Amino acid sequence: MRIDQGFSPDAPLHFLMALNDSPFIIPSFVSSKRVPGPPPLNFSLRSKDEALEQEASEAYIDHLRRLADEWIDSGKSRSGEGENPVERRLTPNLRELLDGWASRNKPFIGFKPSGDIVLFMPACKMDFSSPLEAARNEAVRLFATFMDSPHRSRLCKCRRCNVYYYTQRQPRGYIKNGTYCPKHRNSASANRSNLRRRIPERKRKLNLASRCWGRWPKRLTDAGTQAQWVAETVNEKLDRYCTPISRNWVTRNRAEIGAEAQLTLQGN
Ligand SMILES: [Zn+2]
C-alpha cells in the first residue's frame, strides 16, 4: 500500500533532513498574533514567541531522532556491533505510538483506476494551543509516512559521526561491522585491518619480551632498568616495519610478559 495523498511524497527526504538538523523544513508550531504597533504607527504587527518556537523545534527533532533510533536499533545484533536493516521491527512502544496516532487521525483508503489501494493521510491541523504536543504529534506523523516508504530499511546512522543517511540500494542482510556514512566507511574498514595487523605484532613483541625478561644481566636490580634493557633488546630483534617498544610499554605489559614467560618455561 502506498500513501500518496495528504502528504508530500518527499516525506523520506524531509525525514532525513530533519534528523540531520536542516532547519528550513521544520514546520512552525507557534502561531503569530497581532499586537499593536508603537504609538506613531496605527497598524498592528505580527509577533511570535521565539523562545517557545525554538523549544518546539527542538522537541520535534528530538522526538524524530528517538523514533528513528528506536527503529534502527531494533535491527541491531545483541552485542550491538552488527545490524540487519531488513530485520527491523516496530518495538511495542513504536507500535503503540503509531496505532495511537492512526486511531486519532484516521487515515483512510481509496482505490486508483489501476485497482491499487491507496492510503490517504489526513492533513493534520496544527494545534497551536500546545506547541510542544503539536511538535511531537507532527514527528509521529512524519515517521508514519516514512514507515510506508521503501526507505525504512535504507535509513542508517553512521557509527562514527551520527549522521543519518539512506543507502543507495536496499540492504541485503546482516552488516557485520555496523553502518558508516560514505565519509567514514573507508576509514572504518582501514582501522579494522590495522587492528588485525596489530594483534600478531603485539603478540610477537610480548613473546620476544618474555624471552628477554629472564635473560637480563642482573647487575642492576631495579625493575625500571630491566624494562629499559628488555625494550632495547626486543627492538634490536624486531622487523624494520614494526613500531619499536618503549620502556613504558614493557612496564605496562609486565603481567602479560610474565605470564608468557611462565608458559615458555612450562614448555607450552
Ligand atoms: Zn560518518
Residues whose N, C-alpha, C, O or C-beta is under 5 A from the ligand:
A	BS01	ZN	C158 R160 C161 C181 H184
